[in-house]
Amino acid sequence: MAGHAGSGGSAACPRCGQADPGPVACPRCGVIFAKIRTRAAPTPAPRIADEEEPRPGFPWLSAFAVVLVAVCAVAGWRNLRTPPPTRAPRTAPSAPLSPSSPPTDPRAPEPPQPSLAAVSAPPVEALRAEAASLADEDRQKAEALARRLPAVGPGDITIAEQIYARHPETRNLLEATLLNVAQDERRRRRFTEATVLLQRATVVQVEAARPCLMLMDTLVEAGDWTGAESAARSAIAREPRNADAWQGLGYALMSQDRNTEAAEAIRT
């Protein structure tokens, strides 16, 4: 619009809109057209043709992140392949040995249990011979009890005790009954009941070593080494040349760590 006013045409004033204001200034608002033209906005400077675009630098941060991820992955893979270290199980501290107790060797094997001959009760024929001299009623009871051997029970002990109280010569019948019932209790691993019966048999039979040997064998199986030693010595007192009694005595002494005495008993 200012260009039209400067050329003297019929353009209006660019400030107030006066029609045909003239070539130099507007008679209405007094604006000078030459000043308006000099105030026109400058055009932007042309871009230098040979100016180059700035090139981006090397992405160091991204490269460092990639390397860090790779290192962590390798370390994790090695940890997965390496088995964790095994820890030895904790063991309770052993009790200190007293000055008087000798050191024990944990690798030392236990002494083998002696293979003793089976102890048998008096033969049935001998028991029947004893019963033949009794009165009719006691003889019938004694013969019936002898026929039931060895399948006798605790109730038969009462019958044998009653006959023995009236006829002490039937001690073999009472001993046989006690030994067989005790053997049945031992097979059931009722060692206390078997021990009581066998101790009674050692009182009834004071000459033969049979009840003492069976008592010794039962106490050895029960792990009563002191009782087994006592029973073995009782058997030796009745039969000094009984090999089973000496072998049982040696085993009972060895189980009590009395090795010198045990060796002497086994040699005997």
Secondary structure, 3 states (H helix, E strand, C coil): CHHHHHCCCCCECCCCCCECCCCCECCCCCCEHHHHHHCCCCCCCCCCCCCCCCCCCCCHHHHHHHHHHHHHHHHHHHHHHCCCCCCCCCCCCCCCCCCCCCCCCCCCCCCCCCCCCCCCCCCHHHHHHHHCCCCHHHHHHHHHHHHHCCCCCHHHHHHHHHHHHHCHHHHHHHHHHHHHHHHHHHHCCCHHHHHHHHHHHHHHCCCCCHHHHHHHHHHHHHCCHHHHHHHHHHHHHHCCCCHHHHHHHHHHHHHCCCHHHHHHHHHC
